[in-house]
Amino acid sequence: MPSFDIVSEVDRHEVANAVDQTNREVANRFDFKGTDTHATHKDAAITIHADNEFQIRQVVDILHKKMAKRGIDIAALSEGKTETTINKASLLITVQQGIDQDSARKLVKDIKATKLKVQSSIQGDRVRVTAKKRDDLQNIISKLNDFGLQLPLQTINFRD
């Protein structure tokens, strides 16, 4: 039976490159001279350190531009709350990997609502869609953006 998987993945190497490019631009910009403004990347977390919240917002804007240039959908980023002290501020941004259970259930429900003859099942952090006809699978792929999930979705493992 033809099938494919729906996933939400972000290339971690590209994220690291985007953070490095952000740090390079921040180091060269005049309005950041003399400040301890930088971004660090560890696993699925990006932490931005600056002197105030305004500078944090500027670095986030630069980071979003660098990620977009590298082909990373910024919908995969979830920002935490900005923590400020007297002379420092920091922001934790997490990079979401995989489809959480609630979103997967909503995706399966939306696929069933299309009334196409396909079966969908949740398999960990991905959703597998199978059908007898390849055309039905291609219709589901074309309708993925219409389902309204706030995650960047990709299709992999398309098999005949």
C-alpha positions in Angstrom: 0.0 0.0 0.0 1.3 3.5 -0.8 2.1 5.6 2.3 4.0 8.6 3.6 4.9 10.1 6.9 4.0 13.6 8.1 6.7 15.1 10.4 7.8 18.4 11.9 11.6 18.4 11.9 14.2 21.2 11.9 17.8 20.6 10.8 19.8 21.3 14.0 23.0 22.0 12.0 21.2 24.8 10.2 19.9 26.2 13.5 23.5 26.3 14.8 24.7 28.0 11.6 21.9 30.6 12.0 22.9 31.3 15.6 26.5 31.7 14.6 25.6 34.2 11.8 23.4 36.1 14.3 26.3 36.4 16.7 28.6 37.6 13.9 26.1 40.3 12.8 25.6 41.4 16.4 29.4 41.7 16.9 29.6 43.9 13.8 26.7 46.2 14.5 27.4 49.6 15.9 24.4 49.7 18.2 25.7 46.6 20.0 29.2 47.9 20.6 30.3 47.7 24.2 27.4 45.4 25.2 27.5 41.8 26.2 24.8 40.7 23.7 25.1 37.2 22.3 23.1 34.1 21.5 24.0 30.6 22.6 22.7 27.3 21.2 22.5 24.0 23.0 20.5 21.0 21.8 17.0 22.3 21.1 17.3 25.6 23.1 18.6 29.0 22.0 19.3 31.5 24.7 19.7 35.2 23.9 21.6 37.4 26.4 21.6 41.2 26.3 21.6 44.3 28.5 17.9 45.1 28.1 14.7 43.8 26.5 14.9 46.1 23.5 18.2 44.6 22.5 16.7 41.1 22.9 13.9 42.0 20.5 16.5 43.2 18.0 18.5 40.0 18.3 15.4 37.9 17.9 14.6 39.8 14.7 18.1 39.2 13.3 17.8 35.5 14.3 14.5 35.2 12.5 16.0 36.7 9.3 19.0 34.3 9.5 16.8 31.3 10.0 14.6 32.3 7.1 17.6 32.6 4.8 18.7 29.1 5.9 15.3 27.6 5.1 14.1 27.1 8.7 10.5 27.9 9.3 10.3 30.2 12.3 7.0 28.6 13.3 9.1 25.9 14.8 10.5 28.4 17.4 8.6 29.0 20.6 9.7 31.9 22.7 9.7 31.9 26.4 9.2 34.8 28.7 12.0 37.5 28.8 13.7 37.4 32.2 15.2 40.7 33.2 17.3 41.8 36.1 18.7 45.2 36.9 21.3 45.2 34.1 20.8 41.9 32.2 18.0 40.3 30.2 17.7 36.8 28.7 15.2 35.0 26.5 14.9 31.2 26.0 13.7 30.0 22.6 13.0 26.3 22.1 13.2 24.7 18.7 10.2 22.3 18.5 11.0 18.8 17.0 8.3 16.4 16.2 4.5 16.6 16.4 3.1 16.6 19.9 0.1 14.3 20.7 -2.6 16.9 20.6 -1.5 18.3 17.3 -1.2 14.7 15.9 -4.8 14.0 17.0 -6.0 17.2 15.4 -4.1 16.3 12.2 -5.7 12.8 12.1 -9.1 14.3 12.7 -8.6 16.8 9.9 -7.4 14.1 7.5 -10.5 12.0 8.3 -12.7 15.0 7.7 -11.5 15.2 4.1 -13.6 12.1 3.3 -10.8 10.6 1.2 -10.2 6.9 1.4 -7.0 7.1 3.5 -6.0 5.8 6.9 -3.9 7.8 9.3 -2.2 6.7 12.4 0.0 8.3 15.1 3.4 6.8 15.3 5.4 8.5 18.0 6.1 12.0 16.9 4.9 11.5 13.3 1.7 10.6 11.5 1.6 7.9 8.9 -0.9 8.1 6.1 -1.7 5.1 3.9 -4.2 4.6 1.0 -4.9 2.2 -1.8 -4.5 5.0 -4.4 -1.5 7.2 -4.8 -3.8 10.1 -5.9 -5.5 10.2 -2.5 -2.2 10.5 -0.8 -1.2 13.4 -3.1 -4.5 15.1 -2.3 -3.7 14.9 1.4 -0.2 16.3 0.8 -1.7 19.3 -1.1 -4.2 19.9 1.7 -1.7 19.8 4.6 -1.4 23.6 4.8 -5.2 24.0 4.9 -5.4 22.1 8.2 -4.2 25.1 10.2 -1.6 23.6 12.4 0.9 26.0 13.9 3.8 23.6 13.1 5.9 23.4 10.0 5.0 20.1 8.4 7.1 18.0 6.0 6.3 14.8 4.2 8.9 12.0 4.1 9.1 8.3 3.2 6.6 8.4 0.3 6.3 4.7 -0.8 4.4 3.1 -3.6 
